[in-house]
C-alpha cells in the first residue's frame, strides 16, 4: 500500500490516472443512467412503432383507426412529423382514389358501363398483378366523360322526340347504341320517362368518374404513404445527425445514439484491454520468474521460446487467428487471443529483472533455509519487481486496446459487437470522414486517446518514481 | 573469427527454427477456417453444374491442384518448397493473379511512406530527446509531454484526425489515394506533383509517431547516462563539459540505433492502418482489401511477407551487433 501512495505523488501519474478514470467512469456509469439499448435503431423507437401502426391502418384502408393514430401522434412536438400528419389527414378527408374506385364497384354487372369501369379499375392498378397505367386511365376517363355528355344529349333528344339526330349520335357511340336499343324498341310514349331514368343512372356513376379524375389530377394515391415512410426512415431517429439536445454526440449511420453507443464501445475496449493485459502479464510473469530464478536448461528453453515469439510479429498471429476464427468472437476470446500473443515482452523483462535478483543474499538465505521455489519467488523476488510488473501491465493494457482497435479497423472479428475500434471502422466505411461528419469519429478518437495517453502517463509517472536514475 | 563463426551459426540455427515456426503458423492457421477456402472457391465453380459425377471430378481435380488430397505433413513440405520457389499461390479475389505479383506492386508505396518517415523521424526524435534531457527546464516540460502524447496516441487515430482536420476540414491536403484519381501515371510534372501532395499526409502521420517514440527513448537513455557514475567522476576530474556530453550521447544513442534497425525491419507492417486511413495503395490497403473479400491466399501472403521481413531484419541486426560489439557476442555465448 505504501508504494501506491508514492505513485500519487507524481503529477504525471495523477494526470494519467484522471484521464483513464474519466473514460472508465463514463463507460461504467453512463449506461446505468441511460438505460436504452445501444443498438437501438429505428425499429425499436416507440415513435416509429406508432407511425407504423398508422401506416398499416392506411394500407388496410381502415380509416377509423388511422384517424385515431393521427390523433395520438399529433401529441408529439415534432414539426416535420406534424406536416406529414396534416398531409395524411387531408388525403383522408377529401377521400381517396381507392375509395372512389371501390365506389365504382357498386356499378352493377347488368349496367352497360360495367365493362368500362372494369377497364378503368385495371388501368388504375386496382388489380395488383397488373401495373397501373395512368395515360390509359386518363383515356378511359375521357371516353366515359364523352359518353356521359352523349347520354345527356340523347336524353334531351328523346324527350323532344327527334329520332333522326339520335341515330347519328348513336352511330359514334357504341355504348349509347346498346343503351338506346331497348328504349327505342318500346313505345314512344314511354321515351320521356326512360330518358329521366337514363340521366339519373348515369349521374350516379359519373360522380365516380369525376372524382377519380380529380384525384388523378391533384395527387398520387401513394403520396401520403410515401411521405410517411420518408419520415420513418430519417426523421424519428435521425441517421448521421449532428449533436443536438436529444443526442448530445449526434447519431451514426445506423441511427444509433453515439454517446450511448460509445459508452458500450469503451466498455468492451477496456474489458478486452484489461483481460489481454492480465493474461499477458500472468503468462509473462510465470515464465519470466521461473526462467530467471531457475536458470540453466529451463531458462534456455523459455528464453528461446520467448525470443521466437518476439521475433514473429504478434500482429501477424493476431490477424491469422482472427481470420481463422471468423466472426464467432466475443470480448473474452478477443482479449484471450491478444493476451496470448503479447506476453513475450513481459516475460523477457521479468526474466532480466529476476536474473539480477537471483543471487542476492536474502534470496540465498531463503534457499538455504529450505523454502520451496514458489515460496521464495513470492516472498523474496516478487516484492522487488512489483512496481515493474504493474508498469508492464499498464503498457499491456494500452497495447491490448490498440490491438483490438487495429483488428476491428482491419475489418476482422465480430462485426456486430460495439467497440471503439469498430466505431472507427464504421465511420470509415460509411464515409463519415470524407463527408465531414466529425461527431462519428472525433469523440471516439478522443476516448481512445484519453485511455492510451492516460495509461502511458501513468506508466511514465511510475517510472519516474521507481526509477530515480532517469529522473531529470 | 572463430568466436564469431560460432555465434553466427548459432544465430542462424535459431532463426531458422523461428522461421519454420512462422511458416507453420502461416500454414496451419488459414487451414483452420471453418469450411476451408478451397471449398469456398469450389462452391462458386460448381453452381449450376448438374452432373454429379462431373462435379465430383472437378472437386477431385481442384483438391489435387491445391494439394489438399495429400496428408498434412506432405502438404506442409509442398508449401515450404513453394514459398522458397517464389510460388505464393494465386489470389482468390483477383484470380488468377499471383499473390507475389500483387504484393510486389504494394511494396514500393509502403516503402515510399515508411523509409523517409523512419529516417527523418529517427533523427528529429533523437535530437529532441537529447535536447529535452540535456537542457531540462522548459525544453523538457514541453518536449516530453508532447512526445509522450505522440507516441501513445494510436497512429490510426492521429492519421484519422489529420485526414479530417488537414484534409477535409481545411482542404489543405488531398485525402486519399497515391495520386489524383483523374491522372494516369506518366512522366509529367502534374503527375509527380500530385504524387508528392498525396504522399504528404500519410508521411506526416507516420513521422510524427516515430518522432514521439524516439524522443521518449532518447530522453530516458540520455538521462540514464547523465546520472551515471562515470559522468560525476568525469566532472570531478575536471573534464570539459562538452567532452562529457559527447560521451554521454554516444552511449545513449547506441540502443537507439537498434531501434532504428528494428523500425526499418518492421517497415512493411508499420504503416498498415495509416495506409488504410488514406487509402494509400501499399501493403496495408492490399491486406484490408484481402480481408474484406475473404481472399485467403492474399491474406496469408501479406502475413508471410511481414514475418519474413521482420525475421530477416532481426537476424541482420543481431549479426551486425555481434560483429561490431564483442560484448554482445560473449554475453550471448554465456546465455546459450
Boltz contact constraints between the chains, C-beta under 6 A:
constraints:
  - contact:
      token1: [A, 308]
      token2: [B, 18]
      max_distance: 6.0
  - contact:
      token1: [A, 308]
      token2: [B, 21]
      max_distance: 6.0
  - contact:
      token1: [A, 311]
      token2: [B, 18]
      max_distance: 6.0
  - contact:
      token1: [A, 311]
      token2: [B, 311]
      max_distance: 6.0
  - contact:
      token1: [A, 311]
      token2: [B, 314]
      max_distance: 6.0
  - contact:
      token1: [A, 312]
      token2: [B, 22]
      max_distance: 6.0
  - contact:
      token1: [A, 312]
      token2: [B, 307]
      max_distance: 6.0
  - contact:
      token1: [A, 313]
      token2: [B, 269]
      max_distance: 6.0
  - contact:
      token1: [A, 313]
      token2: [B, 306]
      max_distance: 6.0
  - contact:
      token1: [A, 313]
      token2: [B, 310]
      max_distance: 6.0
  - contact:
      token1: [A, 315]
      token2: [B, 269]
      max_distance: 6.0
  - contact:
      token1: [A, 316]
      token2: [B, 303]
      max_distance: 6.0
  - contact:
      token1: [A, 316]
      token2: [B, 306]
      max_distance: 6.0
  - contact:
      token1: [A, 316]
      token2: [B, 307]
      max_distance: 6.0
  - contact:
      token1: [A, 319]
      token2: [B, 303]
      max_distance: 6.0
  - contact:
      token1: [A, 320]
      token2: [B, 29]
      max_distance: 6.0
  - contact:
      token1: [A, 320]
      token2: [B, 303]
      max_distance: 6.0
  - contact:
      token1: [A, 323]
      token2: [B, 299]
      max_distance: 6.0
  - contact:
      token1: [A, 324]
      token2: [B, 29]
      max_distance: 6.0
  - contact:
      token1: [A, 324]
      token2: [B, 32]
      max_distance: 6.0
  - contact:
      token1: [A, 324]
      token2: [B, 33]
      max_distance: 6.0
  - contact:
      token1: [A, 402]
      token2: [B, 154]
      max_distance: 6.0
  - contact:
      token1: [A, 406]
      token2: [B, 273]
      max_distance: 6.0
  - contact:
      token1: [A, 409]
      token2: [B, 273]
      max_distance: 6.0
  - contact:
      token1: [A, 410]
      token2: [B, 288]
      max_distance: 6.0
  - contact:
      token1: [A, 410]
      token2: [B, 291]
      max_distance: 6.0
  - contact:
      token1: [A, 411]
      token2: [B, 291]
      max_distance: 6.0
  - contact:
      token1: [A, 411]
      token2: [B, 292]
      max_distance: 6.0
  - contact:
      token1: [A, 433]
      token2: [B, 163]
      max_distance: 6.0
  - contact:
      token1: [A, 433]
      token2: [B, 164]
      max_distance: 6.0
  - contact:
      token1: [A, 436]
      token2: [B, 168]
      max_distance: 6.0
  - contact:
      token1: [A, 445]
      token2: [B, 157]
      max_distance: 6.0
  - contact:
      token1: [A, 445]
      token2: [B, 160]
      max_distance: 6.0
  - contact:
      token1: [A, 448]
      token2: [B, 157]
      max_distance: 6.0
  - contact:
      token1: [A, 449]
      token2: [B, 153]
      max_distance: 6.0
  - contact:
      token1: [A, 449]
      token2: [B, 157]
      max_distance: 6.0
  - contact:
      token1: [A, 452]
      token2: [B, 152]
      max_distance: 6.0
  - contact:
      token1: [A, 453]
      token2: [B, 149]
      max_distance: 6.0
  - contact:
      token1: [A, 453]
      token2: [B, 152]
      max_distance: 6.0
  - contact:
      token1: [A, 456]
      token2: [B, 148]
      max_distance: 6.0
  - contact:
      token1: [A, 456]
      token2: [B, 152]
      max_distance: 6.0
  - contact:
      token1: [A, 469]
      token2: [B, 224]
      max_distance: 6.0
  - contact:
      token1: [A, 469]
      token2: [B, 227]
      max_distance: 6.0
  - contact:
      token1: [A, 470]
      token2: [B, 220]
      max_distance: 6.0
  - contact:
      token1: [A, 470]
      token2: [B, 223]
      max_distance: 6.0
  - contact:
      token1: [A, 470]
      token2: [B, 224]
      max_distance: 6.0
  - contact:
      token1: [A, 472]
      token2: [B, 136]
      max_distance: 6.0
  - contact:
      token1: [A, 472]
      token2: [B, 140]
      max_distance: 6.0
  - contact:
      token1: [A, 472]
      token2: [B, 223]
      max_distance: 6.0
